[in-house]
Amino acid sequence: MPGAQESLPYAVVVNAEEQYSVWQAARDLPAGWRGDGFTGTEEECLAYIEETWTDMRPASVRRWMRDHEQAGTD
């Protein structure tokens, strides 16, 4: 049925590394992911992610860089 996929509700999900994705809202979340609180069509969720996820580096990399910049080490 064409168009049925577009009307399914989706949710924005985030993992421990603060990486974003979309997930069908009716499905159980995969291990290691939590809901962000935003739901909508797949297109709406992708637009939200584009606006929200401005630093695509994993959280562990951002922390490492911040810690080393503060310490003044390589």
BELWO-V162215 format. One record per residue. N is the residue number from 1. RES is the residue in one letter. PHI is phi in degrees with one decimal (NA if undefined). PSI is psi in whole degrees, -180 to 180 (NA if undefined). D_FIRST is the distance of its C-alpha to the first C-alpha in Angstrom with 1 decimal. Layout:
# BELWO-V162215
N|RES|PHI|PSI|D_FIRST + N|RES|PHI|PSI|D_FIRST
This chain:
# BELWO-V162215
1|M|NA|107|0.0 + 2|P|-61.9|140|3.8 + 3|G|88.1|-16|6.4 + 4|A|-63.4|-40|5.9 + 5|Q|-60.6|-37|8.4 + 6|E|-68.3|-24|10.6 + 7|S|-92.5|-7|11.3 + 8|L|-66.3|139|12.4 + 9|P|-75.0|139|16.2 + 10|Y|-119.9|160|18.2 + 11|A|-127.3|147|21.9 + 12|V|-84.7|132|24.5 + 13|V|-124.1|154|26.6 + 14|V|-134.8|141|30.0 + 15|N|-101.9|-178|32.0 + 16|A|-63.1|-23|35.8 + 17|E|-89.8|9|36.2 + 18|E|61.4|37|34.6 + 19|Q|-97.7|139|31.7 + 20|Y|-102.2|154|28.5 + 21|S|-158.0|173|24.8 + 22|V|-111.6|150|21.5 + 23|W|-145.4|141|20.2 + 24|Q|-59.7|126|17.4 + 25|A|-61.0|-29|19.5 + 26|A|-78.5|-13|18.7 + 27|R|-91.1|151|19.9 + 28|D|-63.7|144|23.7 + 29|L|-68.3|144|25.3 + 30|P|-70.1|156|26.5 + 31|A|-55.8|136|30.3 + 32|G|87.9|2|32.2 + 33|W|-119.3|149|29.8 + 34|R|-132.9|155|30.1 + 35|G|-70.5|145|28.2 + 36|D|-89.6|-21|29.5 + 37|G|107.7|-14|28.7 + 38|F|-94.7|133|26.2 + 39|T|-133.6|157|22.7 + 40|G|168.2|-160|20.0 + 41|T|-71.0|166|16.9 + 42|E|-58.2|-42|17.0 + 43|E|-63.1|-43|18.5 + 44|E|-64.4|-41|21.1 + 45|C|-64.9|-42|22.0 + 46|L|-65.2|-38|22.6 + 47|A|-65.2|-41|24.7 + 48|Y|-61.5|-45|26.6 + 49|I|-61.6|-43|27.3 + 50|E|-59.8|-37|28.5 + 51|E|-78.1|-33|31.0 + 52|T|-89.8|-43|32.1 + 53|W|-88.5|83|32.4 + 54|T|-90.9|-19|35.3 + 55|D|-122.2|104|37.1 + 56|M|-81.7|-1|35.0 + 57|R|-68.8|140|38.0 + 58|P|-57.5|150|37.7 + 59|A|-56.1|-38|39.8 + 60|S|-64.3|-35|42.2 + 61|V|-69.7|-44|43.0 + 62|R|-60.5|-43|43.5 + 63|R|-62.7|-45|45.8 + 64|W|-60.3|-46|47.7 + 65|M|-63.6|-43|48.2 + 66|R|-63.3|-46|49.3 + 67|D|-62.3|-40|51.7 + 68|H|-76.1|-30|53.2 + 69|E|-68.7|-42|53.6 + 70|Q|-66.0|-37|55.4 + 71|A|-81.0|-16|57.6 + 72|G|71.4|27|58.4 + 73|T|-117.5|170|57.7 + 74|D|-95.3|NA|55.6
